[in-house]
Amino acid sequence: MHYEIRVDGHMSQTLAEAFPELETFVVPHQTVLVGPVTDEAHLYGLLARLQALGLHVAEMRRLPS
């Protein structure tokens, strides 16, 4: 499974390094994280990391295979 997670604002390089398994890029007013998610536990772990870092998830979606 691949997911796209959009967070509000521009993440610094240091914050992006907290998600080494995901590719990150910036679009106007958001940072997009894209990559493979192995299972539900991995997904919840990603969401917990985002929350712990104080990042607001604007949108999350599973990408077609």
C-alpha positions in Angstrom: 0.0 0.0 0.0 1.2 3.5 -0.8 -0.2 6.6 1.0 -0.1 10.3 0.5 -0.2 12.4 3.7 -0.5 16.2 3.4 0.4 18.3 6.4 -0.2 22.0 6.8 2.9 24.2 6.4 6.4 23.6 5.2 8.3 21.0 7.1 12.0 21.7 7.8 14.6 19.2 6.5 15.1 18.1 10.1 11.4 17.2 10.5 11.3 15.5 7.1 14.2 13.3 8.3 11.9 11.9 11.0 10.1 10.0 8.1 13.0 8.3 6.2 10.7 5.8 4.7 8.7 8.5 2.9 9.5 10.9 0.1 8.7 14.5 1.0 8.0 17.5 -1.2 6.5 21.0 -0.7 3.5 22.4 -2.5 1.9 25.8 -1.7 1.1 25.9 2.0 1.6 22.1 2.6 4.2 19.4 2.8 3.4 16.1 1.1 4.7 12.8 2.3 4.4 9.8 -0.1 5.5 6.2 0.2 4.9 2.7 1.1 3.0 1.7 4.3 3.4 -1.9 5.2 0.4 -2.4 7.4 -2.1 -0.7 9.8 0.4 -0.6 12.6 2.9 1.2 10.4 0.2 3.8 9.4 -0.7 4.4 13.1 3.0 4.8 13.9 3.3 7.5 11.2 0.3 9.3 12.5 1.7 9.1 16.0 5.0 10.6 14.9 3.2 13.4 13.1 1.2 14.2 16.2 4.2 14.0 18.5 6.0 16.6 16.3 3.0 18.9 16.4 2.1 18.6 12.7 -1.5 18.9 11.5 -2.6 16.3 9.0 -4.7 18.1 6.4 -5.4 15.1 4.2 -4.4 11.4 4.0 -5.3 9.0 1.3 -4.4 5.6 0.1 -3.1 5.7 -3.4 -4.2 3.2 -6.1 -1.9 0.2 -6.5 
